[in-house]
């Protein structure tokens, strides 16, 4: 396994990020919708939300967006990419290629990414895809062996994180529920029982972080 840290620019949200010197976009999750659209969930800070949304309106990689929540000095957005955005994104290949995103932050000078690759040839393939689509790619560091991730993101598997993010966004935990377990399964391409198991394990992991001393 290889863990690569790199900066890539002229990719998704490039024109938006370039407008704001202090912007920070923290990647939370990505998945494909039922119609194949690449959807990004992210926290945005360092910019006025009205100006940010104006920039999104003019971004050729953005098809639609919605502000889902507001936190302390930051806002949570759902952003759908256009076909042009999809071509600049490597996301649709991650599962097939055994690639795992560890961290991604969008700033004024592009995306700073930490990604785990199964081997060097896969990393070279991804670099070539970026360059072929007009993006720049600068490798910052390369570490061999397993990554030493800590925290909640490392404890959740990619499939658990995807299921939990989609369930939360679709209103699964609301009363009444905004989506059924079967509908979640259809969107994730798995059975209702598998949805239940993934969510149960993900929630159990989160509770272990919140209550490290166990049940009281």
VOMI-490549 format. One record per residue: residue number from 1; residue in three letters; x, y, z of N, C-alpha, C in turn. Coordinates in pm, whole numbers. Example, Ala and Ser with C-alpha at 12.3 -4.5 7.8 and 13.67 -1.06 7.14 Angstrom:
# VOMI-490549
<gudren 1, "ALA", <1319, -569, 780>, <1230, -450, 780>, <1320, -330, 780>>
<gudren 2, "SER", <1285, -225, 708>, <1367, -106, 714>, <1290, 3, 787>>
***
This chain:
# VOMI-490549
<gudren 1, "UNK", <83, -120, 0>, <0, 0, 0>, <87, 126, 0>>
<gudren 2, "UNK", <38, 228, -67>, <105, 357, -70>, <9, 466, -25>>
<gudren 3, "UNK", <58, 558, 55>, <-20, 675, 93>, <46, 797, 29>>
<gudren 4, "UNK", <-26, 860, -62>, <26, 975, -135>, <-41, 1103, -89>>
<gudren 5, "UNK", <39, 1207, -71>, <-12, 1342, -46>, <20, 1424, -170>>
<gudren 6, "UNK", <-83, 1488, -224>, <-61, 1565, -346>, <-158, 1682, -355>>
<gudren 7, "UNK", <-124, 1776, -443>, <-211, 1890, -472>, <-253, 1880, -617>>
<gudren 8, "UNK", <-382, 1895, -642>, <-434, 1893, -778>, <-520, 2017, -798>>
<gudren 9, "UNK", <-499, 2086, -909>, <-576, 2207, -938>, <-640, 2196, -1075>>
<gudren 10, "UNK", <-727, 2293, -1107>, <-804, 2293, -1232>, <-894, 2171, -1241>>
<gudren 11, "UNK", <-939, 2123, -1125>, <-1029, 2008, -1121>, <-1166, 2057, -1075>>
<gudren 12, "UNK", <-1247, 1972, -1010>, <-1382, 2011, -971>, <-1379, 2132, -877>>
<gudren 13, "UNK", <-1473, 2223, -898>, <-1490, 2345, -819>, <-1373, 2442, -833>>
<gudren 14, "UNK", <-1295, 2427, -939>, <-1176, 2511, -956>, <-1210, 2659, -957>>
<gudren 15, "UNK", <-1308, 2699, -1039>, <-1339, 2842, -1051>, <-1395, 2898, -921>>
<gudren 16, "UNK", <-1468, 2815, -846>, <-1523, 2859, -717>, <-1412, 2880, -616>>
<gudren 17, "UNK", <-1324, 2782, -601>, <-1215, 2792, -505>, <-1123, 2909, -537>>
<gudren 18, "UNK", <-1103, 2936, -665>, <-1010, 3041, -706>, <-1059, 3181, -669>>
<gudren 19, "UNK", <-1188, 3195, -641>, <-1244, 3327, -611>, <-1218, 3374, -468>>
<gudren 20, "UNK", <-1189, 3279, -377>, <-1186, 3315, -235>, <-1052, 3277, -171>>
<gudren 21, "UNK", <-972, 3376, -131>, <-839, 3349, -75>, <-841, 3265, 52>>
<gudren 22, "UNK", <-946, 3278, 134>, <-947, 3211, 265>, <-1042, 3092, 272>>
<gudren 23, "UNK", <-1092, 3047, 158>, <-1190, 2939, 160>, <-1126, 2807, 203>>
<gudren 24, "UNK", <-1203, 2727, 277>, <-1163, 2591, 312>, <-1285, 2502, 293>>
<gudren 25, "UNK", <-1270, 2406, 204>, <-1377, 2310, 177>, <-1330, 2173, 225>>
<gudren 26, "UNK", <-1397, 2120, 326>, <-1359, 1993, 387>, <-1447, 1881, 333>>
<gudren 27, "UNK", <-1387, 1790, 257>, <-1459, 1676, 201>, <-1509, 1585, 313>>
<gudren 28, "UNK", <-1637, 1548, 308>, <-1693, 1454, 405>, <-1729, 1321, 341>>
<gudren 29, "UNK", <-1790, 1324, 222>, <-1830, 1200, 156>, <-1860, 1228, 9>>
<gudren 30, "UNK", <-1852, 1122, -72>, <-1893, 1128, -211>, <-1963, 997, -245>>
<gudren 31, "UNK", <-2060, 1004, -332>, <-2126, 883, -380>, <-2196, 912, -511>>
<gudren 32, "UNK", <-2237, 805, -580>, <-2313, 818, -703>, <-2461, 812, -671>>
<gudren 33, "UNK", <-2539, 904, -727>, <-2684, 900, -709>, <-2742, 793, -801>>
<gudren 34, "UNK", <-2873, 772, -793>, <-2938, 668, -872>, <-2923, 690, -1022>>
<gudren 35, "UNK", <-2905, 816, -1065>, <-2889, 844, -1208>, <-2743, 857, -1250>>
<gudren 36, "UNK", <-2651, 822, -1160>, <-2509, 823, -1193>, <-2438, 954, -1170>>
<gudren 37, "UNK", <-2506, 1052, -1110>, <-2443, 1180, -1080>, <-2346, 1166, -963>>
<gudren 38, "UNK", <-2229, 1229, -973>, <-2135, 1232, -861>, <-2179, 1340, -764>>
<gudren 39, "UNK", <-2203, 1301, -639>, <-2250, 1395, -537>, <-2146, 1408, -426>>
<gudren 40, "UNK", <-2116, 1531, -390>, <-2018, 1562, -285>, <-2089, 1621, -164>>
<gudren 41, "UNK", <-2051, 1575, -46>, <-2096, 1634, 80>, <-1974, 1698, 145>>
<gudren 42, "UNK", <-1987, 1825, 185>, <-1869, 1894, 235>, <-1906, 2008, 330>>
<gudren 43, "UNK", <-1811, 2042, 417>, <-1820, 2161, 502>, <-1743, 2274, 434>>
<gudren 44, "UNK", <-1799, 2394, 439>, <-1736, 2510, 377>, <-1719, 2620, 481>>
<gudren 45, "UNK", <-1600, 2678, 489>, <-1574, 2788, 582>, <-1483, 2890, 515>>
<gudren 46, "UNK", <-1470, 3006, 581>, <-1380, 3109, 530>, <-1437, 3194, 419>>
<gudren 47, "UNK", <-1569, 3185, 397>, <-1632, 3261, 289>, <-1778, 3285, 323>>
<gudren 48, "UNK", <-1831, 3398, 280>, <-1973, 3427, 297>, <-2054, 3330, 211>>
<gudren 49, "UNK", <-2156, 3268, 269>, <-2229, 3164, 198>, <-2301, 3217, 74>>
<gudren 50, "UNK", <-2350, 3340, 78>, <-2417, 3397, -40>, <-2319, 3413, -156>>
<gudren 51, "UNK", <-2200, 3462, -126>, <-2098, 3476, -231>, <-2052, 3339, -281>>
<gudren 52, "UNK", <-2042, 3244, -190>, <-2004, 3108, -228>, <-2107, 3049, -323>>
<gudren 53, "UNK", <-2234, 3066, -292>, <-2340, 3011, -377>, <-2345, 3082, -512>>
<gudren 54, "UNK", <-2317, 3211, -515>, <-2309, 3282, -643>, <-2198, 3222, -730>>
<gudren 55, "UNK", <-2086, 3188, -667>, <-1975, 3128, -741>, <-2012, 2990, -793>>
<gudren 56, "UNK", <-2083, 2913, -711>, <-2127, 2780, -755>, <-2218, 2789, -877>>
<gudren 57, "UNK", <-2302, 2891, -879>, <-2394, 2908, -992>, <-2319, 2922, -1124>>
<gudren 58, "UNK", <-2201, 2983, -1120>, <-2124, 3003, -1242>, <-2017, 2899, -1267>>
<gudren 59, "UNK", <-2009, 2797, -1182>, <-1906, 2694, -1193>, <-1951, 2586, -1291>>
<gudren 60, "UNK", <-1874, 2564, -1396>, <-1914, 2468, -1500>, <-1909, 2323, -1454>>
<gudren 61, "UNK", <-1847, 2297, -1338>, <-1844, 2160, -1287>, <-1960, 2130, -1194>>
<gudren 62, "UNK", <-2043, 2231, -1165>, <-2153, 2216, -1069>, <-2288, 2214, -1141>>
<gudren 63, "UNK", <-2365, 2108, -1117>, <-2499, 2097, -1175>, <-2605, 2149, -1079>>
<gudren 64, "UNK", <-2590, 2122, -950>, <-2688, 2163, -849>, <-2621, 2162, -713>>
<gudren 65, "UNK", <-2680, 2237, -619>, <-2626, 2238, -483>, <-2736, 2275, -385>>
<gudren 66, "UNK", <-2710, 2243, -258>, <-2808, 2275, -154>, <-2734, 2286, -21>>
<gudren 67, "UNK", <-2762, 2392, 54>, <-2705, 2403, 189>, <-2790, 2320, 283>>
<gudren 68, "UNK", <-2727, 2219, 346>, <-2800, 2123, 428>, <-2804, 2161, 575>>
<gudren 69, "UNK", <-2700, 2230, 622>, <-2693, 2263, 765>, <-2593, 2376, 786>>
<gudren 70, "UNK", <-2604, 2440, 902>, <-2512, 2546, 940>, <-2451, 2514, 1075>>
<gudren 71, "UNK", <-2318, 2518, 1084>, <-2248, 2494, 1209>, <-2181, 2621, 1256>>
<gudren 72, "UNK", <-2087, 2606, 1348>, <-2015, 2722, 1400>, <-1911, 2768, 1297>>
<gudren 73, "UNK", <-1938, 2881, 1234>, <-1848, 2940, 1134>, <-1828, 2853, 1011>>
<gudren 74, "UNK", <-1923, 2767, 981>, <-1913, 2686, 860>, <-2052, 2636, 820>>
<gudren 75, "UNK", <-2063, 2595, 693>, <-2191, 2547, 639>, <-2169, 2413, 569>>
<gudren 76, "UNK", <-2272, 2329, 575>, <-2265, 2195, 517>, <-2342, 2194, 386>>
<gudren 77, "UNK", <-2276, 2153, 278>, <-2337, 2157, 145>, <-2340, 2019, 79>>
<gudren 78, "UNK", <-2443, 2004, -4>, <-2451, 1892, -98>, <-2431, 1951, -237>>
<gudren 79, "UNK", <-2335, 1898, -312>, <-2303, 1952, -444>, <-2303, 1838, -546>>
<gudren 80, "UNK", <-2383, 1853, -651>, <-2386, 1757, -761>, <-2302, 1811, -876>>
<gudren 81, "UNK", <-2222, 1723, -938>, <-2135, 1766, -1045>, <-2197, 1742, -1183>>
<gudren 82, "UNK", <-2160, 1827, -1278>, <-2198, 1810, -1417>, <-2116, 1697, -1479>>
<gudren 83, "UNK", <-2143, 1666, -1605>, <-2063, 1566, -1674>, <-1919, 1614, -1686>>
<gudren 84, "UNK", <-1901, 1745, -1705>, <-1765, 1799, -1709>, <-1695, 1779, -1575>>
<gudren 85, "UNK", <-1769, 1797, -1466>, <-1713, 1773, -1333>, <-1681, 1627, -1311>>
<gudren 86, "UNK", <-1767, 1540, -1360>, <-1744, 1396, -1345>, <-1615, 1355, -1417>>
<gudren 87, "UNK", <-1592, 1410, -1535>, <-1471, 1375, -1610>, <-1344, 1418, -1537>>
<gudren 88, "UNK", <-1352, 1528, -1462>, <-1236, 1576, -1388>, <-1219, 1505, -1254>>
<gudren 89, "UNK", <-1319, 1429, -1212>, <-1315, 1358, -1084>, <-1271, 1215, -1105>>
<gudren 90, "UNK", <-1189, 1164, -1014>, <-1148, 1023, -1021>, <-1240, 935, -939>>
<gudren 91, "UNK", <-1336, 994, -868>, <-1418, 921, -772>, <-1485, 795, -828>>
<gudren 92, "UNK", <-1547, 797, -948>, <-1617, 677, -993>, <-1531, 552, -1000>>
<gudren 93, "UNK", <-1398, 566, -999>, <-1308, 450, -1011>, <-1254, 402, -878>>
<gudren 94, "UNK", <-1282, 471, -769>, <-1216, 439, -643>, <-1236, 294, -599>>
<gudren 95, "UNK", <-1361, 250, -594>, <-1388, 113, -547>, <-1324, 10, -638>>
<gudren 96, "UNK", <-1339, 30, -768>, <-1285, -65, -866>, <-1134, -78, -855>>
<gudren 97, "UNK", <-1066, 33, -829>, <-919, 33, -825>, <-861, 9, -686>>
<gudren 98, "UNK", <-947, -4, -584>, <-897, -26, -449>, <-832, 96, -389>>
<gudren 99, "UNK", <-880, 214, -428>, <-826, 341, -379>, <-913, 393, -266>>
<gudren 100, "UNK", <-851, 447, -161>, <-924, 498, -45>, <-884, 643, -18>>
<gudren 101, "UNK", <-982, 732, -16>, <-954, 871, 18>, <-941, 884, 169>>
<gudren 102, "UNK", <-830, 939, 216>, <-808, 959, 358>, <-843, 1102, 401>>
<gudren 103, "UNK", <-817, 1197, 314>, <-848, 1337, 345>, <-843, 1419, 218>>
<gudren 104, "UNK", <-933, 1517, 206>, <-930, 1609, 93>, <-980, 1744, 139>>
<gudren 105, "UNK", <-903, 1848, 110>, <-940, 1984, 146>, <-923, 2074, 25>>
<gudren 106, "UNK", <-1029, 2147, -7>, <-1023, 2242, -116>, <-986, 2380, -66>>
<gudren 107, "UNK", <-884, 2440, -125>, <-840, 2575, -87>, <-826, 2659, -214>>
<gudren 108, "UNK", <-783, 2782, -197>, <-770, 2874, -309>, <-674, 2824, -417>>
<gudren 109, "UNK", <-575, 2744, -379>, <-478, 2695, -477>, <-506, 2553, -524>>
<gudren 110, "UNK", <-624, 2499, -495>, <-660, 2367, -543>, <-699, 2272, -431>>
<gudren 111, "UNK", <-694, 2144, -461>, <-729, 2040, -364>, <-603, 1977, -307>>
<gudren 112, "UNK", <-596, 1972, -175>, <-488, 1901, -107>, <-544, 1766, -62>>
<gudren 113, "UNK", <-486, 1660, -115>, <-545, 1527, -102>, <-446, 1431, -38>>
<gudren 114, "UNK", <-499, 1345, 47>, <-421, 1231, 99>, <-498, 1106, 61>>
<gudren 115, "UNK", <-436, 1021, -20>, <-505, 907, -79>, <-421, 781, -63>>
<gudren 116, "UNK", <-490, 670, -38>, <-421, 541, -27>, <-439, 464, -158>>
<gudren 117, "UNK", <-327, 420, -216>, <-327, 346, -342>, <-274, 205, -319>>
<gudren 118, "UNK", <-324, 107, -395>, <-274, -30, -376>, <-131, -49, -425>>
<gudren 119, "UNK", <-89, 30, -525>, <47, 16, -579>, <83, 142, -659>>
<gudren 120, "UNK", <209, 147, -703>, <257, 265, -775>, <192, 281, -912>>
<gudren 121, "UNK", <163, 170, -978>, <104, 181, -1111>, <-33, 246, -1106>>
<gudren 122, "UNK", <-109, 220, -1000>, <-240, 284, -986>, <-225, 433, -963>>
<gudren 123, "UNK", <-127, 472, -882>, <-100, 614, -860>, <-63, 682, -991>>
<gudren 124, "UNK", <20, 619, -1072>, <60, 675, -1201>, <-62, 690, -1292>>
<gudren 125, "UNK", <-151, 592, -1289>, <-273, 598, -1370>, <-360, 716, -1331>>
<gudren 126, "UNK", <-373, 739, -1201>, <-455, 851, -1153>, <-391, 985, -1191>>
<gudren 127, "UNK", <-260, 993, -1177>, <-191, 1116, -1217>, <-215, 1142, -1365>>
<gudren 128, "UNK", <-206, 1038, -1447>, <-225, 1055, -1591>, <-368, 1101, -1621>>
<gudren 129, "UNK", <-466, 1048, -1548>, <-604, 1088, -1571>, <-624, 1237, -1540>>
<gudren 130, "UNK", <-566, 1282, -1430>, <-574, 1425, -1397>, <-514, 1509, -1510>>
<gudren 131, "UNK", <-393, 1476, -1552>, <-323, 1554, -1653>, <-397, 1552, -1787>>
<gudren 132, "UNK", <-448, 1435, -1825>, <-520, 1422, -1952>, <-647, 1506, -1954>>
<gudren 133, "UNK", <-701, 1538, -1836>, <-823, 1619, -1828>, <-793, 1765, -1795>>
<gudren 134, "UNK", <-668, 1806, -1817>, <-632, 1946, -1802>, <-605, 1991, -1661>>
<gudren 135, "UNK", <-586, 1897, -1568>, <-559, 1931, -1428>, <-409, 1921, -1401>>
<gudren 136, "UNK", <-360, 2000, -1308>, <-220, 1989, -1266>, <-212, 1892, -1148>>
<gudren 137, "UNK", <-98, 1826, -1133>, <-79, 1727, -1026>, <61, 1745, -970>>
<gudren 138, "UNK", <69, 1775, -840>, <198, 1791, -773>, <205, 1695, -655>>
<gudren 139, "UNK", <295, 1598, -662>, <312, 1501, -554>, <395, 1564, -443>>
<gudren 140, "UNK", <341, 1562, -320>, <409, 1620, -205>, <488, 1516, -127>>
<gudren 141, "UNK", <431, 1398, -109>, <501, 1292, -35>, <441, 1158, -71>>
<gudren 142, "UNK", <518, 1053, -47>, <474, 917, -75>, <525, 827, 36>>
<gudren 143, "UNK", <433, 760, 104>, <468, 675, 217>, <426, 532, 186>>
<gudren 144, "UNK", <518, 439, 203>, <487, 299, 179>, <439, 234, 308>>
<gudren 145, "UNK", <357, 131, 293>, <302, 61, 408>, <166, 113, 445>>
<gudren 146, "UNK", <106, 55, 547>, <-29, 93, 590>, <-26, 233, 651>>
<gudren 147, "UNK", <-133, 307, 627>, <-144, 440, 686>, <-175, 426, 834>>
<gudren 148, "UNK", <-139, 528, 910>, <-163, 525, 1054>, <-273, 624, 1089>>
<gudren 149, "UNK", <-388, 605, 1023>, <-501, 694, 1047>, <-556, 673, 1188>>
<gudren 150, "UNK", <-600, 782, 1247>, <-668, 774, 1376>, <-796, 853, 1366>>
<gudren 151, "UNK", <-883, 838, 1466>, <-1007, 914, 1467>, <-1121, 840, 1402>>
<gudren 152, "UNK", <-1236, 907, 1398>, <-1358, 844, 1350>, <-1347, 803, 1204>>
<gudren 153, "UNK", <-1290, 889, 1119>, <-1284, 859, 977>, <-1209, 729, 951>>
<gudren 154, "UNK", <-1103, 705, 1027>, <-1026, 583, 1008>, <-1100, 462, 1061>>
<gudren 155, "UNK", <-1182, 480, 1164>, <-1252, 367, 1225>, <-1369, 318, 1141>>
<gudren 156, "UNK", <-1429, 408, 1062>, <-1539, 368, 974>, <-1483, 317, 842>>
<gudren 157, "UNK", <-1537, 206, 794>, <-1497, 158, 662>, <-1560, 249, 557>>
<gudren 158, "UNK", <-1505, 250, 434>, <-1566, 333, 330>, <-1713, 303, 307>>
<gudren 159, "UNK", <-1751, 173, 311>, <-1891, 137, 289>, <-1980, 184, 403>>
<gudren 160, "UNK", <-1929, 177, 527>, <-2006, 226, 642>, <-2024, 377, 634>>
<gudren 161, "UNK", <-1919, 447, 598>, <-1925, 593, 587>, <-2023, 635, 479>>
<gudren 162, "UNK", <-2019, 565, 365>, <-2111, 597, 255>, <-2255, 576, 297>>
<gudren 163, "UNK", <-2284, 462, 362>, <-2421, 432, 404>, <-2469, 532, 508>>
<gudren 164, "UNK", <-2383, 566, 603>, <-2422, 658, 710>, <-2446, 798, 655>>
<gudren 165, "UNK", <-2360, 843, 565>, <-2375, 977, 506>, <-2503, 987, 425>>
<gudren 166, "UNK", <-2529, 885, 344>, <-2649, 886, 261>, <-2775, 879, 347>>
<gudren 167, "UNK", <-2773, 794, 451>, <-2888, 781, 540>, <-2919, 913, 610>>
<gudren 168, "UNK", <-2815, 979, 656>, <-2835, 1108, 725>, <-2890, 1213, 630>>
<gudren 169, "UNK", <-2830, 1221, 511>, <-2872, 1322, 415>, <-3016, 1299, 369>>
<gudren 170, "UNK", <-3055, 1173, 353>, <-3188, 1140, 300>, <-3296, 1142, 408>>
<gudren 171, "UNK", <-3259, 1169, 533>, <-3358, 1179, 639>, <-3398, 1048, 704>>
<gudren 172, "UNK", <-3309, 949, 697>, <-3341, 817, 754>, <-3358, 823, 905>>
<gudren 173, "UNK", <-3286, 914, 971>, <-3291, 922, 1117>, <-3395, 1022, 1168>>
<gudren 174, "UNK", <-3470, 1082, 1075>, <-3573, 1176, 1116>, <-3703, 1102, 1150>>
<gudren 175, "UNK", <-3795, 1174, 1215>, <-3927, 1118, 1248>, <-4034, 1208, 1187>>
<gudren 176, "UNK", <-4113, 1158, 1088>, <-4101, 1025, 1028>, <-3980, 1016, 935>>
<gudren 177, "UNK", <-3942, 895, 902>, <-3825, 876, 818>, <-3847, 933, 678>>
<gudren 178, "UNK", <-3740, 993, 625>, <-3747, 1048, 490>, <-3718, 946, 383>>
<gudren 179, "UNK", <-3669, 829, 422>, <-3637, 723, 327>, <-3641, 590, 400>>
<gudren 180, "UNK", <-3684, 485, 333>, <-3692, 354, 396>, <-3558, 280, 381>>
<gudren 181, "UNK", <-3544, 174, 458>, <-3424, 93, 450>, <-3410, 29, 312>>
<gudren 182, "UNK", <-3522, -12, 255>, <-3521, -72, 122>, <-3476, 29, 17>>
<gudren 183, "UNK", <-3526, 152, 28>, <-3487, 257, -66>, <-3339, 290, -53>>
<gudren 184, "UNK", <-3289, 292, 70>, <-3145, 312, 90>, <-3065, 202, 22>>
<gudren 185, "UNK", <-3112, 79, 39>, <-3044, -35, -23>, <-3040, -24, -174>>
<gudren 186, "UNK", <-3151, 22, -233>, <-3156, 37, -378>, <-3055, 141, -426>>
<gudren 187, "UNK", <-3040, 249, -350>, <-2947, 354, -390>, <-2802, 313, -370>>
<gudren 188, "UNK", <-2779, 225, -272>, <-2643, 178, -245>, <-2609, 52, -323>>
<gudren 189, "UNK", <-2711, -11, -383>, <-2689, -134, -456>, <-2670, -255, -368>>
<gudren 190, "UNK", <-2730, -254, -248>, <-2719, -366, -155>, <-2857, -399, -99>>
<gudren 191, "UNK", <-2868, -508, -24>, <-2996, -549, 32>, <-3032, -465, 154>>
<gudren 192, "UNK", <-3160, -470, 190>, <-3206, -398, 309>, <-3134, -448, 434>>
<gudren 193, "UNK", <-3111, -579, 442>, <-3041, -636, 556>, <-2898, -584, 565>>
<gudren 194, "UNK", <-2833, -570, 449>, <-2696, -518, 448>, <-2691, -373, 493>>
<gudren 195, "UNK", <-2794, -295, 454>, <-2804, -157, 500>, <-2811, -153, 651>>
<gudren 196, "UNK", <-2898, -238, 707>, <-2916, -243, 852>, <-2785, -276, 923>>
<gudren 197, "UNK", <-2711, -373, 870>, <-2585, -414, 932>, <-2479, -303, 924>>
<gudren 198, "UNK", <-2471, -237, 808>, <-2371, -130, 793>, <-2400, -13, 887>>
<gudren 199, "UNK", <-2527, 25, 894>, <-2564, 137, 981>, <-2542, 102, 1127>>
<gudren 200, "UNK", <-2577, -21, 1164>, <-2562, -63, 1304>, <-2414, -60, 1343>>
<gudren 201, "UNK", <-2328, -111, 1257>, <-2185, -113, 1288>, <-2126, 28, 1291>>
<gudren 202, "UNK", <-2171, 112, 1197>, <-2121, 250, 1193>, <-2161, 327, 1318>>
<gudren 203, "UNK", <-2288, 314, 1356>, <-2337, 383, 1476>, <-2267, 330, 1600>>
<gudren 204, "UNK", <-2245, 199, 1606>, <-2176, 139, 1719>, <-2034, 194, 1731>>
<gudren 205, "UNK", <-1966, 211, 1617>, <-1831, 267, 1617>, <-1831, 411, 1668>>
<gudren 206, "UNK", <-1927, 490, 1622>, <-1936, 629, 1667>, <-1963, 637, 1817>>
<gudren 207, "UNK", <-2048, 549, 1867>, <-2079, 549, 2010>, <-1957, 511, 2094>>
<gudren 208, "UNK", <-1873, 422, 2040>, <-1751, 384, 2112>, <-1657, 503, 2125>>
<gudren 209, "UNK", <-1659, 593, 2025>, <-1575, 713, 2032>, <-1630, 810, 2134>>
<gudren 210, "UNK", <-1764, 827, 2133>, <-1829, 921, 2225>, <-1823, 871, 2368>>
<gudren 211, "UNK", <-1841, 739, 2387>, <-1842, 679, 2521>, <-1731, 574, 2531>>
<gudren 212, "UNK", <-1605, 616, 2537>, <-1493, 522, 2536>, <-1488, 429, 2655>>
<gudren 213, "UNK", <-1556, 466, 2764>, <-1555, 381, 2884>, <-1666, 278, 2882>>
<gudren 214, "UNK", <-1740, 271, 2772>, <-1846, 172, 2761>, <-1976, 220, 2820>>
<gudren 215, "UNK", <-2071, 128, 2835>, <-2203, 162, 2886>, <-2194, 203, 3032>>
<gudren 216, "UNK", <-2277, 302, 3070>, <-2280, 344, 3210>, <-2420, 327, 3264>>
***
